Amino acid sequence: MKIDLKQANDRQTAFLRKAYERKRLSHAYLFEDALPQEALATACWLFCLINCTGAQKPDGTCWQCQRILNGEHPDFFRLKALNQATISIDQVRSLKSELAKTPKEGQWRFFVIEEAEKLTQEAANALLNLLEEPVAPVVTILVTRNAAQIIPTVRSRTQILYFDRFSEQRSEKKEIFFDDMTATETASLENRSDLDQAIQYFCQELLAHQTMALIQAHQIAAQAKNAAAVKYVLFSLQQWSQKTFEKGTDLTQGAHLLELMLRVNAMSASHVSLNNCLDYLVLNF
Ligand SMILES: [Zn+2]
């Protein structure tokens, strides 16, 4: 079935365009969307953006875009459960064997796994090393209606984009916030994208109450080598707490998190180390 770029989610495509232009595309995304067709169109939009030969990228009409939308591009792979209840390990292996080859045309290869919650445990495990150590330029996008149904080890290796209305507003706020920070206080940060990634994993693990959160906290602390970086970490976490609170799915949890962040900020102001601050956050959440 032909995919219609008009179905792509405007806010998410704006976010992805920015990431692409800043060369900060993640190699693995998890799209949580109640409308799988919208998430799929957004995934295709991204691959069109990367490959489009038109002036207004992505135009959806050039030869490259057309082949992607028609499912005929040799570097574009869609995986789904077909008529079965699950996505099997053999299906994942076929992706991995593709990855061993060089892309047929462009620089990138693109994998979209639909209904990712249907991955069997075996298949999900096979997917893990594809997600953590891509040997070639590849973007893998998992699409699901419910990110909570994806096993944590897979989830924590992806950047999650929530497509529901509230989340879109939140990601917009996050962008504004990070832009402000970039211009003024984060100019000296050399490893900002590493930090961002570490912070993101930390937040995901923390919300899921995973023990990995503590390990991730120590990695953040090790990466935040100067005062500007520590400040950046705390601001990012504060912003994320605010977001979690505004999401409104669990107000008590959100309020608790915000309260903890206020305490953590006070601790940091009293020269408690970032490592200890984050430990406090994990152990009290
Ligand atoms: Zn095009």
Residues whose N, C-alpha, C, O or C-beta is under 5 A from the ligand:
A	BS01	ZN	C52 T53 G54 P58 D59 G60 T61 C62 C65
